[in-house]
Amino acid sequence: MDVEASVIWTLATPCDRQSRMESKPTKPATKKTPDNREDRLKAALKANLQRRKAQTRVRKAADQK
């Protein structure tokens, strides 16, 4: 059994493994990630501002009564 295990390990030489790693296609860098982040931040800021304005209106209405 030890002989079979050593044969399996010697089949893939370091050079062979490296060439397989280099042949993999790389993913193209997309520029949408920062745009998506900016869009999410803008939407979150807008929702937060609307919520705070609504809270202010409710507090002013309660103070007037």
Secondary structure as GFF3:
##gff-version 3
##sequence-region A 1 65
A	DSSP	alpha_helix	2	11	.	.	.	ID=ss1
A	DSSP	alpha_helix	14	22	.	.	.	ID=ss2
A	DSSP	alpha_helix	32	64	.	.	.	ID=ss3
###
